[in-house]
Amino acid sequence: MTLLHKLGLVLVAFLAILVTVVWFAFRERRLGKVIAYDDRAAQQASDERVLAVVMSAIFGGMVLAILVGWIVFF
């Protein structure tokens, strides 16, 4: 497998993470519009779900950065 193919796979993985985060954020935003204004617990739960996905994507990006370094330099 050439370097171009390996980096192409990393790009596909990055795009998969990005699409997942964007899809989930817009889904939560759409669902959050039906939450009652005074239901603070539901609003906080929605925010927590979005933050959990974003934080996991950050860690996934860090793993991808390490993978790219390993692919390029070894």
N, CA, C and O atoms as a Tinker XYZ file with bonds, in Angstrom:
   296  protein
     1  N      0.858000   -1.172000    0.000000    73     2
     2  CA     0.000000    0.000000    0.000000    64     1     3
     3  C      0.903000    1.234000    0.000000    63     2     4     5
     4  O      1.820000    1.338000    0.814000    81     3
     5  N      0.644000    2.145000   -0.895000    73     3     6
     6  CA     1.480000    3.334000   -1.013000    64     5     7
     7  C      1.107000    4.364000    0.054000    63     6     8     9
     8  O      0.073000    4.270000    0.715000    81     7
     9  N      1.988000    5.339000    0.190000    73     7    10
    10  CA     1.755000    6.417000    1.147000    64     9    11
    11  C      0.474000    7.173000    0.810000    63    10    12    13
    12  O     -0.270000    7.568000    1.707000    81    11
    13  N      0.220000    7.373000   -0.462000    73    11    14
    14  CA    -0.991000    8.082000   -0.884000    64    13    15
    15  C     -2.251000    7.325000   -0.459000    63    14    16    17
    16  O     -3.223000    7.941000   -0.023000    81    15
    17  N     -2.241000    6.017000   -0.582000    73    15    18
    18  CA    -3.393000    5.231000   -0.169000    64    17    19
    19  C     -3.598000    5.297000    1.347000    63    18    20    21
    20  O     -4.726000    5.412000    1.826000    81    19
    21  N     -2.498000    5.223000    2.091000    73    19    22
    22  CA    -2.587000    5.281000    3.552000    64    21    23
    23  C     -3.147000    6.628000    4.007000    63    22    24    25
    24  O     -4.029000    6.684000    4.864000    81    23
    25  N     -2.635000    7.700000    3.434000    73    23    26
    26  CA    -3.120000    9.027000    3.815000    64    25    27
    27  C     -4.547000    9.253000    3.325000    63    26    28    29
    28  O     -5.308000    9.994000    3.947000    81    27
    29  N     -4.906000    8.629000    2.229000    73    27    30
    30  CA    -6.289000    8.693000    1.765000    64    29    31
    31  C     -7.238000    8.040000    2.757000    63    30    32    33
    32  O     -8.334000    8.546000    2.997000    81    31
    33  N     -6.822000    6.918000    3.336000    73    31    34
    34  CA    -7.638000    6.272000    4.364000    64    33    35
    35  C     -7.777000    7.145000    5.602000    63    34    36    37
    36  O     -8.846000    7.196000    6.211000    81    35
    37  N     -6.711000    7.827000    5.975000    73    35    38
    38  CA    -6.782000    8.740000    7.113000    64    37    39
    39  C     -7.728000    9.895000    6.806000    63    38    40    41
    40  O     -8.483000   10.319000    7.680000    81    39
    41  N     -7.701000   10.404000    5.588000    73    39    42
    42  CA    -8.612000   11.468000    5.185000    64    41    43
    43  C    -10.064000   10.999000    5.259000    63    42    44    45
    44  O    -10.937000   11.737000    5.715000    81    43
    45  N    -10.315000    9.789000    4.815000    73    43    46
    46  CA   -11.668000    9.246000    4.893000    64    45    47
    47  C    -12.115000    9.119000    6.350000    63    46    48    49
    48  O    -13.264000    9.418000    6.674000    81    47
    49  N    -11.214000    8.677000    7.225000    73    47    50
    50  CA   -11.543000    8.571000    8.649000    64    49    51
    51  C    -11.836000    9.951000    9.239000    63    50    52    53
    52  O    -12.768000   10.107000   10.027000    81    51
    53  N    -11.040000   10.947000    8.857000    73    51    54
    54  CA   -11.264000   12.307000    9.336000    64    53    55
    55  C    -12.625000   12.824000    8.881000    63    54    56    57
    56  O    -13.364000   13.417000    9.667000    81    55
    57  N    -12.944000   12.602000    7.633000    73    55    58
    58  CA   -14.237000   13.056000    7.110000    64    57    59
    59  C    -15.396000   12.326000    7.790000    63    58    60    61
    60  O    -16.455000   12.914000    8.007000    81    59
    61  N    -15.204000   11.065000    8.122000    73    59    62
    62  CA   -16.249000   10.317000    8.825000    64    61    63
    63  C    -16.494000   10.914000   10.210000    63    62    64    65
    64  O    -17.642000   11.046000   10.634000    81    63
    65  N    -15.430000   11.272000   10.907000    73    63    66
    66  CA   -15.582000   11.906000   12.216000    64    65    67
    67  C    -16.277000   13.253000   12.064000    63    66    68    69
    68  O    -17.191000   13.566000   12.827000    81    67
    69  N    -15.860000   14.045000   11.101000    73    67    70
    70  CA   -16.439000   15.367000   10.882000    64    69    71
    71  C    -17.923000   15.286000   10.541000    63    70    72    73
    72  O    -18.730000   16.038000   11.088000    81    71
    73  N    -18.278000   14.386000    9.649000    73    71    74
    74  CA   -19.683000   14.237000    9.252000    64    73    75
    75  C    -20.527000   13.789000   10.438000    63    74    76    77
    76  O    -21.650000   14.262000   10.612000    81    75
    77  N    -20.000000   12.889000   11.250000    73    75    78
    78  CA   -20.734000   12.415000   12.424000    64    77    79
    79  C    -21.008000   13.547000   13.403000    63    78    80    81
    80  O    -22.124000   13.677000   13.905000    81    79
    81  N    -20.006000   14.360000   13.674000    73    79    82
    82  CA   -20.176000   15.470000   14.621000    64    81    83
    83  C    -21.183000   16.491000   14.095000    63    82    84    85
    84  O    -22.059000   16.939000   14.835000    81    83
    85  N    -21.063000   16.853000   12.836000    73    83    86
    86  CA   -21.974000   17.845000   12.260000    64    85    87
    87  C    -23.404000   17.303000   12.236000    63    86    88    89
    88  O    -24.345000   18.017000   12.584000    81    87
    89  N    -23.567000   16.040000   11.826000    73    87    90
    90  CA   -24.892000   15.436000   11.785000    64    89    91
    91  C    -25.518000   15.414000   13.176000    63    90    92    93
    92  O    -26.685000   15.767000   13.340000    81    91
    93  N    -24.745000   15.001000   14.173000    73    91    94
    94  CA   -25.292000   14.905000   15.521000    64    93    95
    95  C    -25.623000   16.286000   16.086000    63    94    96    97
    96  O    -26.644000   16.453000   16.752000    81    95
    97  N    -24.770000   17.271000   15.827000    73    95    98
    98  CA   -25.029000   18.616000   16.347000    64    97    99
    99  C    -26.316000   19.190000   15.749000    63    98   100   101
   100  O    -27.124000   19.774000   16.472000    81    99
   101  N    -26.512000   19.030000   14.442000    73    99   102
   102  CA   -27.737000   19.538000   13.824000    64   101   103
   103  C    -28.967000   18.754000   14.286000    63   102   104   105
   104  O    -30.048000   19.321000   14.440000    81   103
   105  N    -28.797000   17.449000   14.507000    73   103   106
   106  CA   -29.902000   16.630000   15.012000    64   105   107
   107  C    -30.314000   17.094000   16.406000    63   106   108   109
   108  O    -31.502000   17.247000   16.689000    81   107
   109  N    -29.338000   17.316000   17.268000    73   107   110
   110  CA   -29.641000   17.786000   18.623000    64   109   111
   111  C    -30.255000   19.184000   18.599000    63   110   112   113
   112  O    -31.134000   19.494000   19.403000    81   111
   113  N    -29.798000   20.011000   17.692000    73   111   114
   114  CA   -30.365000   21.364000   17.589000    64   113   115
   115  C    -31.829000   21.303000   17.177000    63   114   116   117
   116  O    -32.668000   22.029000   17.710000    81   115
   117  N    -32.124000   20.428000   16.221000    73   115   118
   118  CA   -33.508000   20.260000   15.772000    64   117   119
   119  C    -34.375000   19.710000   16.899000    63   118   120   121
   120  O    -35.491000   20.184000   17.113000    81   119
   121  N    -33.867000   18.717000   17.618000    73   119   122
   122  CA   -34.630000   18.148000   18.728000    64   121   123
   123  C    -34.733000   19.127000   19.901000    63   122   124   125
   124  O    -35.714000   19.107000   20.644000    81   123
   125  N    -33.737000   19.968000   20.064000    73   123   126
   126  CA   -33.736000   20.934000   21.159000    64   125   127
   127  C    -34.769000   22.035000   20.991000    63   126   128   129
   128  O    -35.125000   22.696000   21.966000    81   127
   129  N    -35.249000   22.241000   19.790000    73   127   130
   130  CA   -36.251000   23.289000   19.560000    64   129   131
   131  C    -37.604000   22.938000   20.168000    63   130   132   133
   132  O    -38.414000   23.829000   20.426000    81   131
   133  N    -37.859000   21.655000   20.400000    73   131   134
   134  CA   -39.148000   21.258000   20.959000    64   133   135
   135  C    -39.099000   21.159000   22.492000    63   134   136   137
   136  O    -40.114000   20.867000   23.126000    81   135
   137  N    -37.933000   21.398000   23.081000    73   135   138
   138  CA   -37.817000   21.383000   24.540000    64   137   139
   139  C    -38.463000   22.639000   25.092000    63   138   140   141
   140  O    -38.265000   23.735000   24.568000    81   139
   141  N    -39.229000   22.475000   26.143000    73   139   142
   142  CA   -39.891000   23.620000   26.772000    64   141   143
   143  C    -38.847000   24.598000   27.311000    63   142   144   145
   144  O    -37.763000   24.204000   27.742000    81   143
   145  N    -39.199000   25.869000   27.276000    73   143   146
   146  CA   -38.277000   26.922000   27.698000    64   145   147
   147  C    -37.843000   26.748000   29.149000    63   146   148   149
   148  O    -36.690000   27.024000   29.482000    81   147
   149  N    -38.732000   26.302000   30.007000    73   147   150
   150  CA   -38.424000   26.202000   31.435000    64   149   151
   151  C    -37.905000   24.817000   31.856000    63   150   152   153
   152  O    -37.714000   24.575000   33.048000    81   151
   153  N    -37.676000   23.913000   30.905000    73   151   154
   154  CA   -37.166000   22.577000   31.221000    64   153   155
   155  C    -35.643000   22.588000   31.164000    63   154   156   157
   156  O    -35.037000   22.186000   30.170000    81   155
   157  N    -35.043000   23.055000   32.247000    73   155   158
   158  CA   -33.586000   23.207000   32.295000    64   157   159
   159  C    -32.863000   21.862000   32.243000    63   158   160   161
   160  O    -31.785000   21.762000   31.657000    81   159
   161  N    -33.441000   20.838000   32.845000    73   159   162
   162  CA   -32.793000   19.523000   32.857000    64   161   163
   163  C    -32.669000   18.962000   31.436000    63   162   164   165
   164  O    -31.628000   18.411000   31.078000    81   163
   165  N    -33.705000   19.097000   30.641000    73   163   166
   166  CA   -33.662000   18.609000   29.262000    64   165   167
   167  C    -32.686000   19.423000   28.426000    63   166   168   169
   168  O    -31.990000   18.867000   27.577000    81   167
   169  N    -32.625000   20.721000   28.650000    73   167   170
   170  CA   -31.682000   21.562000   27.918000    64   169   171
   171  C    -30.242000   21.189000   28.266000    63   170   172   173
   172  O    -29.389000   21.105000   27.384000    81   171
   173  N    -29.977000   20.967000   29.542000    73   171   174
   174  CA   -28.632000   20.594000   29.962000    64   173   175
   175  C    -28.250000   19.217000   29.421000    63   174   176   177
   176  O    -27.102000   19.000000   29.031000    81   175
   177  N    -29.205000   18.287000   29.397000    73   175   178
   178  CA   -28.922000   16.957000   28.852000    64   177   179
   179  C    -28.587000   17.043000   27.370000    63   178   180   181
   180  O    -27.692000   16.341000   26.897000    81   179
   181  N    -29.289000   17.888000   26.638000    73   179   182
   182  CA   -29.003000   18.073000   25.223000    64   181   183
   183  C    -27.603000   18.656000   25.025000    63   182   184   185
   184  O    -26.847000   18.202000   24.167000    81   183
   185  N    -27.273000   19.657000   25.822000    73   183   186
   186  CA   -25.938000   20.254000   25.740000    64   185   187
   187  C    -24.858000   19.235000   26.076000    63   186   188   189
   188  O    -23.806000   19.208000   25.438000    81   187
   189  N    -25.111000   18.406000   27.067000    73   187   190
   190  CA   -24.132000   17.395000   27.460000    64   189   191
   191  C    -23.910000   16.373000   26.361000    63   190   192   193
   192  O    -22.782000   15.925000   26.155000    81   191
   193  N    -24.962000   15.996000   25.655000    73   191   194
   194  CA   -24.806000   15.047000   24.557000    64   193   195
   195  C    -23.961000   15.640000   23.433000    63   194   196   197
   196  O    -23.104000   14.960000   22.869000    81   195
   197  N    -24.204000   16.895000   23.114000    73   195   198
   198  CA   -23.411000   17.544000   22.064000    64   197   199
   199  C    -21.958000   17.648000   22.490000    63   198   200   201
   200  O    -21.061000   17.367000   21.696000    81   199
   201  N    -21.710000   18.046000   23.725000    73   199   202
   202  CA   -20.332000   18.166000   24.202000    64   201   203
   203  C    -19.632000   16.816000   24.236000    63   202   204   205
   204  O    -18.438000   16.738000   23.947000    81   203
   205  N    -20.341000   15.762000   24.581000    73   203   206
   206  CA   -19.730000   14.431000   24.602000    64   205   207
   207  C    -19.283000   14.016000   23.204000    63   206   208   209
   208  O    -18.204000   13.448000   23.041000    81   207
   209  N    -20.099000   14.295000   22.205000    73   207   210
   210  CA   -19.727000   13.945000   20.833000    64   209   211
   211  C    -18.554000   14.800000   20.359000    63   210   212   213
   212  O    -17.637000   14.288000   19.717000    81   211
   213  N    -18.574000   16.084000   20.665000    73   211   214
   214  CA   -17.487000   16.969000   20.238000    64   213   215
   215  C    -16.169000   16.570000   20.911000    63   214   216   217
   216  O    -15.127000   16.535000   20.257000    81   215
   217  N    -16.212000   16.273000   22.201000    73   215   218
   218  CA   -14.986000   15.879000   22.906000    64   217   219
   219  C    -14.448000   14.547000   22.387000    63   218   220   221
   220  O    -13.236000   14.382000   22.248000    81   219
   221  N    -15.324000   13.614000   22.104000    73   219   222
   222  CA   -14.847000   12.338000   21.559000    64   221   223
   223  C    -14.250000   12.538000   20.171000    63   222   224   225
   224  O    -13.301000   11.849000   19.799000    81   223
   225  N    -14.799000   13.473000   19.406000    73   223   226
   226  CA   -14.231000   13.772000   18.088000    64   225   227
   227  C    -12.856000   14.413000   18.220000    63   226   228   229
   228  O    -11.976000   14.171000   17.394000    81   227
   229  N    -12.667000   15.222000   19.246000    73   227   230
   230  CA   -11.348000   15.822000   19.472000    64   229   231
   231  C    -10.322000   14.730000   19.748000    63   230   232   233
   232  O     -9.218000   14.755000   19.203000    81   231
   233  N    -10.686000   13.778000   20.593000    73   231   234
   234  CA    -9.766000   12.676000   20.879000    64   233   235
   235  C     -9.527000   11.814000   19.636000    63   234   236   237
   236  O     -8.419000   11.326000   19.416000    81   235
   237  N    -10.564000   11.633000   18.834000    73   235   238
   238  CA   -10.394000   10.908000   17.579000    64   237   239
   239  C     -9.446000   11.635000   16.638000    63   238   240   241
   240  O     -8.642000   11.000000   15.955000    81   239
   241  N     -9.532000   12.946000   16.596000    73   239   242
   242  CA    -8.611000   13.739000   15.778000    64   241   243
   243  C     -7.178000   13.631000   16.253000    63   242   244   245
   244  O     -6.249000   13.608000   15.445000    81   243
   245  N     -6.993000   13.565000   17.574000    73   243   246
   246  CA    -5.645000   13.389000   18.113000    64   245   247
   247  C     -5.068000   12.032000   17.704000    63   246   248   249
   248  O     -3.891000   11.932000   17.356000    81   247
   249  N     -5.888000   11.007000   17.746000    73   247   250
   250  CA    -5.444000    9.680000   17.318000    64   249   251
   251  C     -5.096000    9.696000   15.833000    63   250   252   253
   252  O     -4.105000    9.094000   15.420000    81   251
   253  N     -5.899000   10.375000   15.038000    73   251   254
   254  CA    -5.594000   10.478000   13.606000    64   253   255
   255  C     -4.293000   11.237000   13.362000    63   254   256   257
   256  O     -3.546000   10.892000   12.447000    81   255
   257  N     -4.007000   12.263000   14.161000    73   255   258
   258  CA    -2.755000   13.010000   14.007000    64   257   259
   259  C     -1.561000   12.104000   14.310000    63   258   260   261
   260  O     -0.552000   12.143000   13.605000    81   259
   261  N     -1.678000   11.300000   15.347000    73   259   262
   262  CA    -0.599000   10.358000   15.666000    64   261   263
   263  C     -0.453000    9.327000   14.546000    63   262   264   265
   264  O      0.662000    8.965000   14.171000    81   263
   265  N     -1.569000    8.862000   14.020000    73   263   266
   266  CA    -1.532000    7.893000   12.929000    64   265   267
   267  C     -0.857000    8.469000   11.677000    63   266   268   269
   268  O     -0.080000    7.781000   11.015000    81   267
   269  N     -1.153000    9.711000   11.363000    73   267   270
   270  CA    -0.522000   10.344000   10.202000    64   269   271
   271  C      0.989000   10.454000   10.413000    63   270   272   273
   272  O      1.771000   10.175000    9.505000    81   271
   273  N      1.391000   10.863000   11.616000    73   271   274
   274  CA     2.824000   10.927000   11.914000    64   273   275
   275  C      3.499000    9.580000   11.769000    63   274   276   277
   276  O      4.609000    9.487000   11.245000    81   275
   277  N      2.829000    8.533000   12.234000    73   275   278
   278  CA     3.393000    7.193000   12.141000    64   277   279
   279  C      3.478000    6.748000   10.683000    63   278   280   281
   280  O      4.476000    6.156000   10.271000    81   279
   281  N      2.446000    7.028000    9.909000    73   279   282
   282  CA     2.441000    6.622000    8.501000    64   281   283
   283  C      3.522000    7.350000    7.717000    63   282   284   285
   284  O      4.208000    6.739000    6.899000    81   283
   285  N      3.680000    8.637000    7.954000    73   283   286
   286  CA     4.606000    9.437000    7.157000    64   285   287
   287  C      6.054000    9.149000    7.537000    63   286   288   289
   288  O      6.911000    9.071000    6.657000    81   287
   289  N      6.343000    8.992000    8.815000    73   287   290
   290  CA     7.727000    8.905000    9.244000    64   289   291
   291  C      8.241000    7.474000    9.441000    63   290   292   293
   292  O      9.436000    7.277000    9.664000    81   291
   293  N      7.359000    6.480000    9.362000    73   291   294
   294  CA     7.849000    5.089000    9.521000    64   293   295
   295  C      7.464000    4.237000    8.357000    63   294   296
   296  O      7.791000    3.051000    8.326000    81   295
